Amino acid sequence: MSDKTLTKAEIVDAIYEKTNRNRAEVKNIVESLLKIMKQAIKKDHALLISGFGKFEAYDKQARKGRNPQTDETITLPPRKVVVFRLSRKFRAELNQQ
Amino acid sequence: MNKSELVKALAEEHMLPIDEASMMVDTFFDCLRDAMVRGERVEIRGFGSFKVKEYKSYLGRNPKTGTNVEVPPKKLPAFRAGKELKDVLNG
């Protein structure tokens, strides 16, 4: 298991190497891509990337919670959460020897 | 939204040829997938992070037949939404 972390900068570099646009422009495009993805998850409740997986937004009901520090009972508001389900292809790639 | 719609939306926003937008979207997800296959963490600021979790083998049960089955060890990515994504969804 590696301790390395992939970040946006490396993704920008990988794309930059395959195009003749400058790095700043590629960075802008990657930011747009992320913005479009976020909006799609909000608007469609799902973003399906074949061969990779699916991001799904679903609603969580309001529930009663408790502040562990003060012991106060509070109502946590309803909210939307995102789950990622990986594709069969990606699952197979992760688990091959 | 699916991948081809994502490519189209990106191409329109930046007036890119479809081929180039498609290469960019593919490269983006290839980077994520390859990093996780290598066992690396992924952190995309504002969107979220992925961490590959290793699960040990355990004794499961076939819910249809009730027989015990050995579930082999497996690796699965865990996704955590970033702050901006949570804000977009709940804003």
N, CA and C atoms of all chains as a GROMACS GRO file, in nm:
protein
  564
    1MET      N    1   0.085  -0.121   0.000
    1MET     CA    2   0.000   0.000   0.000
    1MET      C    3   0.088   0.125   0.000
    2SER      N    4   0.058   0.217  -0.088
    2SER     CA    5   0.139   0.339  -0.101
    2SER      C    6   0.082   0.453  -0.017
    3ASP      N    7   0.168   0.543   0.025
    3ASP     CA    8   0.123   0.661   0.099
    3ASP      C    9   0.100   0.780   0.008
    4LYS      N   10   0.126   0.760  -0.120
    4LYS     CA   11   0.117   0.870  -0.215
    4LYS      C   12  -0.029   0.914  -0.235
    5THR      N   13  -0.046   1.043  -0.260
    5THR     CA   14  -0.180   1.096  -0.288
    5THR      C   15  -0.181   1.164  -0.424
    6LEU      N   16  -0.277   1.126  -0.506
    6LEU     CA   17  -0.295   1.191  -0.636
    6LEU      C   18  -0.374   1.320  -0.614
    7THR      N   19  -0.324   1.430  -0.672
    7THR     CA   20  -0.396   1.557  -0.657
    7THR      C   21  -0.431   1.614  -0.794
    8LYS      N   22  -0.506   1.724  -0.790
    8LYS     CA   23  -0.550   1.790  -0.912
    8LYS      C   24  -0.430   1.830  -1.000
    9ALA      N   25  -0.321   1.877  -0.938
    9ALA     CA   26  -0.205   1.924  -1.014
    9ALA      C   27  -0.151   1.815  -1.107
   10GLU      N   28  -0.147   1.691  -1.057
   10GLU     CA   29  -0.096   1.581  -1.140
   10GLU      C   30  -0.190   1.547  -1.254
   11ILE      N   31  -0.320   1.562  -1.228
   11ILE     CA   32  -0.418   1.536  -1.333
   11ILE      C   33  -0.405   1.642  -1.442
   12VAL      N   34  -0.387   1.768  -1.399
   12VAL     CA   35  -0.366   1.878  -1.495
   12VAL      C   36  -0.243   1.848  -1.581
   13ASP      N   37  -0.134   1.803  -1.518
   13ASP     CA   38  -0.012   1.769  -1.592
   13ASP      C   39  -0.036   1.659  -1.695
   14ALA      N   40  -0.109   1.555  -1.653
   14ALA     CA   41  -0.135   1.443  -1.744
   14ALA      C   42  -0.212   1.488  -1.867
   15ILE      N   43  -0.308   1.579  -1.847
   15ILE     CA   44  -0.387   1.628  -1.960
   15ILE      C   45  -0.302   1.724  -2.045
   16TYR      N   46  -0.226   1.808  -1.976
   16TYR     CA   47  -0.138   1.906  -2.043
   16TYR      C   48  -0.043   1.837  -2.141
   17GLU      N   49   0.008   1.722  -2.102
   17GLU     CA   50   0.102   1.649  -2.189
   17GLU      C   51   0.037   1.596  -2.316
   18LYS      N   52  -0.096   1.585  -2.316
   18LYS     CA   53  -0.164   1.530  -2.434
   18LYS      C   54  -0.227   1.637  -2.522
   19THR      N   55  -0.204   1.763  -2.489
   19THR     CA   56  -0.268   1.869  -2.567
   19THR      C   57  -0.165   1.978  -2.595
   20ASN      N   58  -0.199   2.072  -2.687
   20ASN     CA   59  -0.102   2.180  -2.707
   20ASN      C   60  -0.150   2.312  -2.646
   21ARG      N   61  -0.234   2.300  -2.544
   21ARG     CA   62  -0.279   2.419  -2.471
   21ARG      C   63  -0.184   2.444  -2.355
   22ASN      N   64  -0.183   2.569  -2.306
   22ASN     CA   65  -0.093   2.594  -2.194
   22ASN      C   66  -0.154   2.545  -2.064
   23ARG      N   67  -0.067   2.534  -1.964
   23ARG     CA   68  -0.106   2.471  -1.838
   23ARG      C   69  -0.221   2.546  -1.768
   24ALA      N   70  -0.216   2.680  -1.774
   24ALA     CA   71  -0.320   2.761  -1.708
   24ALA      C   72  -0.457   2.733  -1.769
   25GLU      N   73  -0.456   2.716  -1.902
   25GLU     CA   74  -0.581   2.689  -1.972
   25GLU      C   75  -0.634   2.550  -1.932
   26VAL      N   76  -0.543   2.453  -1.925
   26VAL     CA   77  -0.582   2.317  -1.887
   26VAL      C   78  -0.638   2.318  -1.744
   27LYS      N   79  -0.574   2.395  -1.657
   27LYS     CA   80  -0.620   2.402  -1.518
   27LYS      C   81  -0.763   2.456  -1.511
   28ASN      N   82  -0.787   2.562  -1.591
   28ASN     CA   83  -0.921   2.619  -1.600
   28ASN      C   84  -1.025   2.518  -1.646
   29ILE      N   85  -0.986   2.440  -1.747
   29ILE     CA   86  -1.079   2.341  -1.804
   29ILE      C   87  -1.109   2.233  -1.699
   30VAL      N   88  -1.007   2.191  -1.624
   30VAL     CA   89  -1.028   2.089  -1.520
   30VAL      C   90  -1.122   2.144  -1.411
   31GLU      N   91  -1.105   2.272  -1.376
   31GLU     CA   92  -1.196   2.333  -1.277
   31GLU      C   93  -1.340   2.334  -1.330
   32SER      N   94  -1.356   2.365  -1.459
   32SER     CA   95  -1.491   2.362  -1.518
   32SER      C   96  -1.549   2.222  -1.515
   33LEU      N   97  -1.464   2.125  -1.547
   33LEU     CA   98  -1.510   1.986  -1.547
   33LEU      C   99  -1.567   1.950  -1.410
   34LEU      N  100  -1.494   1.988  -1.304
   34LEU     CA  101  -1.540   1.958  -1.168
   34LEU      C  102  -1.670   2.033  -1.137
   35LYS      N  103  -1.680   2.156  -1.186
   35LYS     CA  104  -1.801   2.235  -1.162
   35LYS      C  105  -1.922   2.170  -1.231
   36ILE      N  106  -1.901   2.125  -1.354
   36ILE     CA  107  -2.009   2.059  -1.428
   36ILE      C  108  -2.050   1.929  -1.356
   37MET      N  109  -1.951   1.855  -1.307
   37MET     CA  110  -1.980   1.730  -1.235
   37MET      C  111  -2.064   1.756  -1.110
   38LYS      N  112  -2.026   1.860  -1.034
   38LYS     CA  113  -2.100   1.893  -0.911
   38LYS      C  114  -2.244   1.932  -0.943
   39GLN      N  115  -2.260   2.016  -1.047
   39GLN     CA  116  -2.395   2.060  -1.086
   39GLN      C  117  -2.479   1.941  -1.132
   40ALA      N  118  -2.414   1.847  -1.204
   40ALA     CA  119  -2.487   1.731  -1.255
   40ALA      C  120  -2.536   1.642  -1.140
   41ILE      N  121  -2.451   1.626  -1.039
   41ILE     CA  122  -2.490   1.543  -0.925
   41ILE      C  123  -2.609   1.608  -0.854
   42LYS      N  124  -2.606   1.742  -0.847
   42LYS     CA  125  -2.716   1.814  -0.783
   42LYS      C  126  -2.844   1.804  -0.867
   43LYS      N  127  -2.831   1.831  -0.996
   43LYS     CA  128  -2.948   1.843  -1.082
   43LYS      C  129  -3.009   1.706  -1.115
   44ASP      N  130  -2.923   1.610  -1.154
   44ASP     CA  131  -2.974   1.480  -1.198
   44ASP      C  132  -2.973   1.375  -1.088
   45HIS      N  133  -2.916   1.408  -0.973
   45HIS     CA  134  -2.899   1.314  -0.862
   45HIS      C  135  -2.808   1.198  -0.898
   46ALA      N  136  -2.747   1.200  -1.017
   46ALA     CA  137  -2.657   1.091  -1.054
   46ALA      C  138  -2.562   1.136  -1.164
   47LEU      N  139  -2.441   1.089  -1.156
   47LEU     CA  140  -2.342   1.111  -1.261
   47LEU      C  141  -2.278   0.975  -1.288
   48LEU      N  142  -2.301   0.924  -1.411
   48LEU     CA  143  -2.257   0.790  -1.445
   48LEU      C  144  -2.137   0.796  -1.539
   49ILE      N  145  -2.023   0.743  -1.493
   49ILE     CA  146  -1.903   0.740  -1.576
   49ILE      C  147  -1.874   0.594  -1.608
   50SER      N  148  -1.902   0.553  -1.732
   50SER     CA  149  -1.886   0.412  -1.765
   50SER      C  150  -1.741   0.369  -1.748
   51GLY      N  151  -1.720   0.251  -1.693
   51GLY     CA  152  -1.585   0.199  -1.669
   51GLY      C  153  -1.523   0.252  -1.541
   52PHE      N  154  -1.591   0.346  -1.476
   52PHE     CA  155  -1.538   0.402  -1.351
   52PHE      C  156  -1.638   0.382  -1.237
   53GLY      N  157  -1.753   0.442  -1.250
   53GLY     CA  158  -1.853   0.426  -1.146
   53GLY      C  159  -1.960   0.532  -1.154
   54LYS      N  160  -2.040   0.539  -1.049
   54LYS     CA  161  -2.156   0.627  -1.047
   54LYS      C  162  -2.158   0.706  -0.917
   55PHE      N  163  -2.176   0.837  -0.928
   55PHE     CA  164  -2.194   0.920  -0.810
   55PHE      C  165  -2.344   0.943  -0.795
   56GLU      N  166  -2.398   0.911  -0.679
   56GLU     CA  167  -2.541   0.926  -0.658
   56GLU      C  168  -2.568   1.015  -0.538
   57ALA      N  169  -2.665   1.107  -0.554
   57ALA     CA  170  -2.705   1.191  -0.442
   57ALA      C  171  -2.835   1.137  -0.388
   58TYR      N  172  -2.844   1.123  -0.258
   58TYR     CA  173  -2.974   1.085  -0.203
   58TYR      C  174  -3.005   1.166  -0.078
   59ASP      N  175  -3.135   1.169  -0.046
   59ASP     CA  176  -3.181   1.252   0.065
   59ASP      C  177  -3.173   1.178   0.197
   60LYS      N  178  -3.123   1.248   0.296
   60LYS     CA  179  -3.127   1.196   0.433
   60LYS      C  180  -3.233   1.275   0.507
   61GLN      N  181  -3.317   1.202   0.579
   61GLN     CA  182  -3.422   1.266   0.658
   61GLN      C  183  -3.361   1.344   0.774
   62ALA      N  184  -3.438   1.440   0.823
   62ALA     CA  185  -3.398   1.509   0.946
   62ALA      C  186  -3.399   1.406   1.058
   63ARG      N  187  -3.307   1.419   1.151
   63ARG     CA  188  -3.309   1.327   1.263
   63ARG      C  189  -3.266   1.398   1.390
   64LYS      N  190  -3.301   1.335   1.500
   64LYS     CA  191  -3.265   1.392   1.629
   64LYS      C  192  -3.120   1.356   1.661
   65GLY      N  193  -3.043   1.454   1.698
   65GLY     CA  194  -2.905   1.428   1.736
   65GLY      C  195  -2.880   1.487   1.873
   66ARG      N  196  -2.758   1.475   1.916
   66ARG     CA  197  -2.727   1.525   2.048
   66ARG      C  198  -2.588   1.586   2.043
   67ASN      N  199  -2.572   1.702   2.104
   67ASN     CA  200  -2.440   1.762   2.114
   67ASN      C  201  -2.365   1.689   2.226
   68PRO      N  202  -2.263   1.615   2.191
   68PRO     CA  203  -2.196   1.531   2.293
   68PRO      C  204  -2.129   1.615   2.402
   69GLN      N  205  -2.101   1.742   2.371
   69GLN     CA  206  -2.033   1.824   2.470
   69GLN      C  207  -2.130   1.881   2.574
   70THR      N  208  -2.248   1.924   2.526
   70THR     CA  209  -2.342   1.987   2.618
   70THR      C  210  -2.459   1.897   2.653
   71ASP      N  211  -2.469   1.780   2.582
   71ASP     CA  212  -2.580   1.688   2.604
   71ASP      C  213  -2.714   1.743   2.556
   72GLU      N  214  -2.711   1.854   2.486
   72GLU     CA  215  -2.834   1.913   2.433
   72GLU      C  216  -2.888   1.828   2.320
   73THR      N  217  -3.020   1.816   2.312
   73THR     CA  218  -3.081   1.746   2.198
   73THR      C  219  -3.104   1.848   2.088
   74ILE      N  220  -3.062   1.814   1.966
   74ILE     CA  221  -3.081   1.906   1.854
   74ILE      C  222  -3.143   1.830   1.737
   75THR      N  223  -3.213   1.899   1.651
   75THR     CA  224  -3.266   1.835   1.532
   75THR      C  225  -3.172   1.864   1.417
   76LEU      N  226  -3.115   1.758   1.360
   76LEU     CA  227  -3.027   1.774   1.245
   76LEU      C  228  -3.116   1.790   1.122
   77PRO      N  229  -3.093   1.892   1.042
   77PRO     CA  230  -3.180   1.918   0.926
   77PRO      C  231  -3.164   1.810   0.819
   78PRO      N  232  -3.267   1.793   0.732
   78PRO     CA  233  -3.253   1.697   0.622
   78PRO      C  234  -3.142   1.747   0.529
   79ARG      N  235  -3.070   1.655   0.469
   79ARG     CA  236  -2.962   1.697   0.379
   79ARG      C  237  -2.940   1.593   0.271
   80LYS      N  238  -2.864   1.633   0.172
   80LYS     CA  239  -2.832   1.541   0.063
   80LYS      C  240  -2.689   1.490   0.081
   81VAL      N  241  -2.671   1.362   0.058
   81VAL     CA  242  -2.537   1.305   0.066
   81VAL      C  243  -2.503   1.234  -0.065
   82VAL      N  244  -2.373   1.220  -0.090
   82VAL     CA  245  -2.328   1.156  -0.215
   82VAL      C  246  -2.262   1.023  -0.184
   83VAL      N  247  -2.299   0.922  -0.260
   83VAL     CA  248  -2.229   0.794  -0.249
   83VAL      C  249  -2.168   0.760  -0.384
   84PHE      N  250  -2.058   0.687  -0.380
   84PHE     CA  251  -1.991   0.643  -0.502
   84PHE      C  252  -2.006   0.492  -0.513
   85ARG      N  253  -2.056   0.444  -0.627
   85ARG     CA  254  -2.062   0.300  -0.652
   85ARG      C  255  -1.969   0.269  -0.769
   86LEU      N  256  -1.873   0.181  -0.745
   86LEU     CA  257  -1.777   0.158  -0.852
   86LEU      C  258  -1.832   0.062  -0.957
   87SER      N  259  -1.781   0.074  -1.080
   87SER     CA  260  -1.828  -0.013  -1.188
   87SER      C  261  -1.763  -0.150  -1.174
   88ARG      N  262  -1.825  -0.248  -1.238
   88ARG     CA  263  -1.770  -0.385  -1.236
   88ARG      C  264  -1.627  -0.390  -1.290
   89LYS      N  265  -1.605  -0.312  -1.397
   89LYS     CA  266  -1.474  -0.312  -1.462
   89LYS      C  267  -1.368  -0.260  -1.365
   90PHE      N  268  -1.396  -0.149  -1.299
   90PHE     CA  269  -1.303  -0.089  -1.204
   90PHE      C  270  -1.282  -0.183  -1.085
   91ARG      N  271  -1.390  -0.245  -1.038
   91ARG     CA  272  -1.381  -0.339  -0.927
   91ARG      C  273  -1.288  -0.454  -0.962
   92ALA      N  274  -1.301  -0.503  -1.086
   92ALA     CA  275  -1.216  -0.614  -1.131
   92ALA      C  276  -1.070  -0.570  -1.138
   93GLU      N  277  -1.048  -0.449  -1.187
   93GLU     CA  278  -0.910  -0.398  -1.199
   93GLU      C  279  -0.843  -0.381  -1.062
   94LEU      N  280  -0.923  -0.338  -0.965
   94LEU     CA  281  -0.869  -0.319  -0.829
   94LEU      C  282  -0.833  -0.451  -0.763
   95ASN      N  283  -0.904  -0.557  -0.802
   95ASN     CA  284  -0.889  -0.684  -0.730
   95ASN      C  285  -0.816  -0.793  -0.807
   96GLN      N  286  -0.756  -0.756  -0.922
   96GLN     CA  287  -0.677  -0.859  -0.991
   96GLN      C  288  -0.540  -0.869  -0.923
   97GLN      N  289  -0.479  -0.984  -0.937
   97GLN     CA  290  -0.349  -1.008  -0.871
   97GLN      C  291  -0.242  -0.915  -0.926
   98MET      N  292  -2.668   1.246  -1.551
   98MET     CA  293  -2.575   1.276  -1.660
   98MET      C  294  -2.480   1.159  -1.679
   99ASN      N  295  -2.446   1.130  -1.804
   99ASN     CA  296  -2.347   1.024  -1.828
   99ASN      C  297  -2.220   1.086  -1.889
  100LYS      N  298  -2.124   0.999  -1.922
  100LYS     CA  299  -1.994   1.052  -1.965
  100LYS      C  300  -2.002   1.133  -2.094
  101SER      N  301  -2.079   1.086  -2.192
  101SER     CA  302  -2.083   1.160  -2.318
  101SER      C  303  -2.151   1.296  -2.301
  102GLU      N  304  -2.247   1.304  -2.210
  102GLU     CA  305  -2.311   1.434  -2.183
  102GLU      C  306  -2.213   1.528  -2.110
  103LEU      N  307  -2.130   1.468  -2.026
  103LEU     CA  308  -2.029   1.546  -1.955
  103LEU      C  309  -1.927   1.604  -2.055
  104VAL      N  310  -1.886   1.520  -2.149
  104VAL     CA  311  -1.791   1.564  -2.253
  104VAL      C  312  -1.852   1.679  -2.334
  105LYS      N  313  -1.979   1.665  -2.370
  105LYS     CA  314  -2.048   1.766  -2.450
  105LYS      C  315  -2.058   1.899  -2.374
  106ALA      N  316  -2.093   1.890  -2.245
  106ALA     CA  317  -2.106   2.012  -2.163
  106ALA      C  318  -1.971   2.083  -2.150
  107LEU      N  319  -1.864   2.005  -2.133
  107LEU     CA  320  -1.730   2.064  -2.120
  107LEU      C  321  -1.687   2.128  -2.252
  108ALA      N  322  -1.713   2.058  -2.363
  108ALA     CA  323  -1.676   2.109  -2.496
  108ALA      C  324  -1.747   2.242  -2.523
  109GLU      N  325  -1.875   2.248  -2.488
  109GLU     CA  326  -1.952   2.371  -2.512
  109GLU      C  327  -1.900   2.487  -2.428
  110GLU      N  328  -1.871   2.458  -2.301
  110GLU     CA  329  -1.827   2.566  -2.211
  110GLU      C  330  -1.695   2.627  -2.255
  111HIS      N  331  -1.604   2.545  -2.309
  111HIS     CA  332  -1.473   2.597  -2.346
  111HIS      C  333  -1.449   2.601  -2.496
  112MET      N  334  -1.553   2.578  -2.576
  112MET     CA  335  -1.544   2.574  -2.721
  112MET      C  336  -1.429   2.482  -2.765
  113LEU      N  337  -1.430   2.363  -2.712
  113LEU     CA  338  -1.329   2.263  -2.746
  113LEU      C  339  -1.387   2.168  -2.850
  114PRO      N  340  -1.301   2.113  -2.938
  114PRO     CA  341  -1.350   2.005  -3.024
  114PRO      C  342  -1.392   1.887  -2.936
  115ILE      N  343  -1.495   1.815  -2.975
  115ILE     CA  344  -1.545   1.702  -2.896
  115ILE      C  345  -1.435   1.600  -2.866
  116ASP      N  346  -1.351   1.573  -2.967
  116ASP     CA  347  -1.241   1.475  -2.950
  116ASP      C  348  -1.149   1.515  -2.835
  117GLU      N  349  -1.119   1.645  -2.829
  117GLU     CA  350  -1.027   1.691  -2.727
  117GLU      C  351  -1.092   1.687  -2.588
  118ALA      N  352  -1.219   1.730  -2.580
  118ALA     CA  353  -1.291   1.726  -2.453
  118ALA      C  354  -1.302   1.582  -2.405
  119SER      N  355  -1.325   1.490  -2.499
  119SER     CA  356  -1.338   1.349  -2.467
  119SER      C  357  -1.206   1.294  -2.411
  120MET      N  358  -1.094   1.333  -2.476
  120MET     CA  359  -0.962   1.291  -2.428
  120MET      C  360  -0.939   1.343  -2.285
  121MET      N  361  -0.980   1.466  -2.260
  121MET     CA  362  -0.959   1.526  -2.128
  121MET      C  363  -1.038   1.454  -2.019
  122VAL      N  364  -1.164   1.424  -2.049
  122VAL     CA  365  -1.250   1.356  -1.950
  122VAL      C  366  -1.197   1.214  -1.926
  123ASP      N  367  -1.157   1.145  -2.034
  123ASP     CA  368  -1.101   1.010  -2.019
  123ASP      C  369  -0.972   1.013  -1.937
  124THR      N  370  -0.885   1.110  -1.968
  124THR     CA  371  -0.758   1.120  -1.895
  124THR      C  372  -0.783   1.146  -1.746
  125PHE      N  373  -0.881   1.231  -1.718
  125PHE     CA  374  -0.916   1.263  -1.579
  125PHE      C  375  -0.951   1.134  -1.502
  126PHE      N  376  -1.046   1.056  -1.556
  126PHE     CA  377  -1.088   0.936  -1.483
  126PHE      C  378  -0.984   0.825  -1.487
  127ASP      N  379  -0.903   0.819  -1.596
  127ASP     CA  380  -0.794   0.721  -1.602
  127ASP      C  381  -0.692   0.749  -1.491
  128CYS      N  382  -0.662   0.876  -1.468
  128CYS     CA  383  -0.568   0.915  -1.361
  128CYS      C  384  -0.619   0.865  -1.226
  129LEU      N  385  -0.748   0.889  -1.199
  129LEU     CA  386  -0.805   0.848  -1.070
  129LEU      C  387  -0.798   0.696  -1.055
  130ARG      N  388  -0.842   0.627  -1.160
  130ARG     CA  389  -0.847   0.481  -1.155
  130ARG      C  390  -0.707   0.421  -1.140
  131ASP      N  391  -0.612   0.468  -1.222
  131ASP     CA  392  -0.476   0.414  -1.216
  131ASP      C  393  -0.414   0.436  -1.078
  132ALA      N  394  -0.437   0.555  -1.022
  132ALA     CA  395  -0.380   0.584  -0.889
  132ALA      C  396  -0.436   0.487  -0.786
  133MET      N  397  -0.566   0.463  -0.789
  133MET     CA  398  -0.627   0.372  -0.691
  133MET      C  399  -0.584   0.228  -0.711
  134VAL      N  400  -0.566   0.189  -0.839
  134VAL     CA  401  -0.517   0.053  -0.865
  134VAL      C  402  -0.375   0.037  -0.807
  135ARG      N  403  -0.296   0.146  -0.809
  135ARG     CA  404  -0.162   0.143  -0.748
  135ARG      C  405  -0.168   0.152  -0.596
  136GLY      N  406  -0.289   0.169  -0.541
  136GLY     CA  407  -0.306   0.176  -0.396
  136GLY      C  408  -0.293   0.315  -0.339
  137GLU      N  409  -0.293   0.417  -0.427
  137GLU     CA  410  -0.278   0.554  -0.379
  137GLU      C  411  -0.412   0.614  -0.338
  138ARG      N  412  -0.402   0.715  -0.254
  138ARG     CA  413  -0.518   0.797  -0.218
  138ARG      C  414  -0.539   0.899  -0.328
  139VAL      N  415  -0.661   0.951  -0.341
  139VAL     CA  416  -0.688   1.058  -0.437
  139VAL      C  417  -0.756   1.170  -0.362
  140GLU      N  418  -0.708   1.293  -0.384
  140GLU     CA  419  -0.773   1.406  -0.320
  140GLU      C  420  -0.796   1.518  -0.420
  141ILE      N  421  -0.921   1.541  -0.454
  141ILE     CA  422  -0.957   1.647  -0.547
  141ILE      C  423  -1.025   1.757  -0.466
  142ARG      N  424  -0.951   1.862  -0.439
  142ARG     CA  425  -1.003   1.972  -0.357
  142ARG      C  426  -1.137   2.024  -0.409
  143GLY      N  427  -1.232   2.033  -0.322
  143GLY     CA  428  -1.362   2.088  -0.359
  143GLY      C  429  -1.459   1.982  -0.408
  144PHE      N  430  -1.405   1.868  -0.452
  144PHE     CA  431  -1.495   1.763  -0.501
  144PHE      C  432  -1.503   1.648  -0.402
  145GLY      N  433  -1.388   1.592  -0.369
  145GLY     CA  434  -1.390   1.484  -0.271
  145GLY      C  435  -1.261   1.404  -0.273
  146SER      N  436  -1.257   1.300  -0.192
  146SER     CA  437  -1.138   1.217  -0.187
  146SER      C  438  -1.177   1.069  -0.192
  147PHE      N  439  -1.083   0.990  -0.240
  147PHE     CA  440  -1.103   0.845  -0.248
  147PHE      C  441  -0.989   0.777  -0.173
  148LYS      N  442  -1.025   0.672  -0.103
  148LYS     CA  443  -0.925   0.594  -0.033
  148LYS      C  444  -0.958   0.447  -0.057
  149VAL      N  445  -0.858   0.369  -0.092
  149VAL     CA  446  -0.884   0.228  -0.117
  149VAL      C  447  -0.880   0.153   0.016
  150LYS      N  448  -0.989   0.086   0.048
  150LYS     CA  449  -0.994   0.009   0.172
  150LYS      C  450  -0.979  -0.138   0.141
  151GLU      N  451  -0.900  -0.206   0.224
  151GLU     CA  452  -0.884  -0.350   0.205
  151GLU      C  453  -0.972  -0.424   0.304
  152TYR      N  454  -1.050  -0.516   0.253
  152TYR     CA  455  -1.139  -0.596   0.339
  152TYR      C  456  -1.085  -0.737   0.346
  153LYS      N  457  -1.082  -0.792   0.466
  153LYS     CA  458  -1.035  -0.930   0.484
  153LYS      C  459  -1.143  -1.028   0.441
  154SER      N  460  -1.101  -1.150   0.420
  154SER     CA  461  -1.195  -1.256   0.388
  154SER      C  462  -1.286  -1.282   0.509
  155TYR      N  463  -1.412  -1.311   0.485
  155TYR     CA  464  -1.501  -1.343   0.597
  155TYR      C  465  -1.604  -1.447   0.554
  156LEU      N  466  -1.668  -1.508   0.654
  156LEU     CA  467  -1.768  -1.611   0.626
  156LEU      C  468  -1.903  -1.543   0.606
  157GLY      N  469  -1.952  -1.547   0.484
  157GLY     CA  470  -2.082  -1.487   0.455
  157GLY      C  471  -2.186  -1.595   0.434
  158ARG      N  472  -2.303  -1.554   0.395
  158ARG     CA  473  -2.411  -1.649   0.380
  158ARG      C  474  -2.487  -1.615   0.252
  159ASN      N  475  -2.517  -1.716   0.176
  159ASN     CA  476  -2.600  -1.695   0.057
  159ASN      C  477  -2.744  -1.679   0.106
  160PRO      N  478  -2.801  -1.560   0.089
  160PRO     CA  479  -2.933  -1.536   0.147
  160PRO      C  480  -3.044  -1.621   0.084
  161LYS      N  481  -3.020  -1.671  -0.036
  161LYS     CA  482  -3.122  -1.753  -0.103
  161LYS      C  483  -3.123  -1.895  -0.050
  162THR      N  484  -3.004  -1.954  -0.037
  162THR     CA  485  -2.997  -2.095   0.000
  162THR      C  486  -2.961  -2.114   0.147
  163GLY      N  487  -2.912  -2.010   0.213
  163GLY     CA  488  -2.876  -2.022   0.354
  163GLY      C  489  -2.743  -2.092   0.378
  164THR      N  490  -2.672  -2.125   0.269
  164THR     CA  491  -2.542  -2.191   0.288
  164THR      C  492  -2.433  -2.090   0.319
  165ASN      N  493  -2.336  -2.133   0.397
  165ASN     CA  494  -2.223  -2.045   0.428
  165ASN      C  495  -2.126  -2.041   0.311
  166VAL      N  496  -2.079  -1.924   0.281
  166VAL     CA  497  -1.978  -1.911   0.176
  166VAL      C  498  -1.864  -1.824   0.226
  167GLU      N  499  -1.744  -1.860   0.182
  167GLU     CA  500  -1.626  -1.783   0.218
  167GLU      C  501  -1.617  -1.664   0.122
  168VAL      N  502  -1.625  -1.542   0.174
  168VAL     CA  503  -1.614  -1.424   0.088
  168VAL      C  504  -1.466  -1.388   0.080
  169PRO      N  505  -1.409  -1.386  -0.042
  169PRO     CA  506  -1.265  -1.360  -0.055
  169PRO      C  507  -1.229  -1.216  -0.016
  170PRO      N  508  -1.103  -1.193   0.022
  170PRO     CA  509  -1.061  -1.056   0.055
  170PRO      C  510  -1.080  -0.966  -0.068
  171LYS      N  511  -1.108  -0.840  -0.045
  171LYS     CA  512  -1.130  -0.750  -0.158
  171LYS      C  513  -1.087  -0.608  -0.125
  172LYS      N  514  -1.065  -0.531  -0.230
  172LYS     CA  515  -1.033  -0.389  -0.215
  172LYS      C  516  -1.147  -0.308  -0.276
  173LEU      N  517  -1.192  -0.208  -0.204
  173LEU     CA  518  -1.298  -0.122  -0.255
  173LEU      C  519  -1.264   0.024  -0.224
  174PRO      N  520  -1.293   0.115  -0.318
  174PRO     CA  521  -1.266   0.256  -0.288
  174PRO      C  522  -1.378   0.315  -0.203
  175ALA      N  523  -1.339   0.401  -0.109
  175ALA     CA  524  -1.437   0.473  -0.029
  175ALA      C  525  -1.429   0.619  -0.071
  176PHE      N  526  -1.542   0.678  -0.104
  176PHE     CA  527  -1.546   0.818  -0.148
  176PHE      C  528  -1.601   0.905  -0.036
  177ARG      N  529  -1.538   1.018  -0.013
  177ARG     CA  530  -1.590   1.117   0.081
  177ARG      C  531  -1.609   1.247   0.006
  178ALA      N  532  -1.730   1.299   0.007
  178ALA     CA  533  -1.757   1.424  -0.064
  178ALA      C  534  -1.684   1.538   0.004
  179GLY      N  535  -1.632   1.631  -0.079
  179GLY     CA  536  -1.563   1.748  -0.027
  179GLY      C  537  -1.662   1.857   0.014
  180LYS      N  538  -1.610   1.960   0.079
  180LYS     CA  539  -1.697   2.064   0.134
  180LYS      C  540  -1.778   2.134   0.025
  181GLU      N  541  -1.709   2.170  -0.086
  181GLU     CA  542  -1.780   2.243  -0.192
  181GLU      C  543  -1.892   2.160  -0.254
  182LEU      N  544  -1.868   2.030  -0.271
  182LEU     CA  545  -1.972   1.943  -0.327
  182LEU      C  546  -2.091   1.937  -0.231
  183LYS      N  547  -2.063   1.925  -0.102
  183LYS     CA  548  -2.171   1.923  -0.002
  183LYS      C  549  -2.247   2.054  -0.005
  184ASP      N  550  -2.173   2.165  -0.018
  184ASP     CA  551  -2.238   2.296  -0.022
  184ASP      C  552  -2.325   2.313  -0.146
  185VAL      N  553  -2.276   2.265  -0.261
  185VAL     CA  554  -2.354   2.275  -0.384
  185VAL      C  555  -2.485   2.197  -0.369
  186LEU      N  556  -2.475   2.077  -0.311
  186LEU     CA  557  -2.594   1.992  -0.296
  186LEU      C  558  -2.695   2.048  -0.196
  187ASN      N  559  -2.645   2.110  -0.091
  187ASN     CA  560  -2.734   2.154   0.016
  187ASN      C  561  -2.760   2.304   0.016
  188GLY      N  562  -2.704   2.373  -0.084
  188GLY     CA  563  -2.718   2.519  -0.090
  188GLY      C  564  -2.851   2.562  -0.151
   0.00000   0.00000   0.00000
